């Protein structure tokens, strides 16, 4: 169950520090998982479809063959036609919302500025080929298809591939969820592969007889997929490390315990999920923890929730608002909910979070499925230095420099002087020659 830590207690503070370090260690590039992934990556790089089939037989379908790696367009269309009408309507509205938000934040090339005779600008161009990893081993996530593909489409990516595996150990009769396949069809994404794990990331990066190689890979997944992204970074670009889901909730006396408890349980059911409740009031913490115990009895995924609450979560009694903010910034969670009287004021004092949810009426679930921003967000405390996925993820920024004639005399003199100071006389000559 959710442990309560008081930060004026040395032992409790040590427990919190250990939990934060455990979060950050999930993006470690060494260890047994790293070694296993290195073997898989090299195998796929060398043997292509043969290796992919071998790993898919091991973890999903013992009768998996190369001719079913790619989902046919007809299968995608059939899945869309079989969608429950109410689910299809909800998916289409979610797509519209995400498109509207990502279009709103789509950056435009800024006007040029003239500095010392040079016309200087910035140009945004989309990545050409992108691979999206949609988890599928334990559950179906059509929302991830939307939250990954729509920002890429709005950015202008021309070639989008999706990888998503059938359920782990599902056998030959169990395919990728029709919810996922149907959503891909609704979005017009026709290149879908029924593979997952490190072998899917390696296939996207290196290509195979069936899988087309890409320039960039994005999407959440387990430790193996994230480790594969780490090892292949450089050969391809990556969005970041998106691991087990997290939430930090700062609550005060204005918060409703039943609402906050429901948000904590929603996060914990991700299997695994990681939850931090922070308040300056022990009474607030106690009332929410009590409500968590009450609501837990009614939840379907009780076993997964209990494990997440006991292993990955804690309720924290802070000595002051400033300490509560400090702890939240140190955790730097994927989601940060400010369930307080004045959330905008608290937001202005806070720095680290993948996505912010302000006030009492903004549950994280709206961001997971519907509101508009992507739910693919930095985890494992990486919100200290990186951002969530958006249209920006799929855009490259390139500077533009134009001297309408040639650099003027003082520019040539300055550049030549700096080049020669670094011992690069050819650089100096390349500007001086333009003065003749």
Secondary structure, DSSP 8 states (H G I E B T S, - for coil): ---EEETTSHHHHHHHHHHHHHHHGGG-S-SHHHHHHHHHHHHHHHHTHHHHHHHHHHHT-TT--GGGSEE-HHHHHHHHHTS-HHHHHHHHHHHHHHHHHHHHH-------EEETTEEEEEEEEE-SEEEEE---SSS--HHHHHHHHHHHHHHT-SEEEEE----TT--TT--S-HHHHHHHHHTT--EEES--HHHHHHHHHH--SSS---SEEE----HHHHHHHHHHBTTBEE-----SEEEEEEE-TTS-HHHHHHHHHHHHTTSSEEEEEEES-HHHHHHHHHHHHHHHTT-TTHHHHHHHHHHH-EEEE-SSHHHHHHHHHHH--SEEEEESTTHHHHHHH----SEEEESTT--HHHHHHTSSS-S----TTGGGT----SGGGGEEEEEEEEESS---HHHHHHHHHHHHHTT-HHHHHHHHGGG-
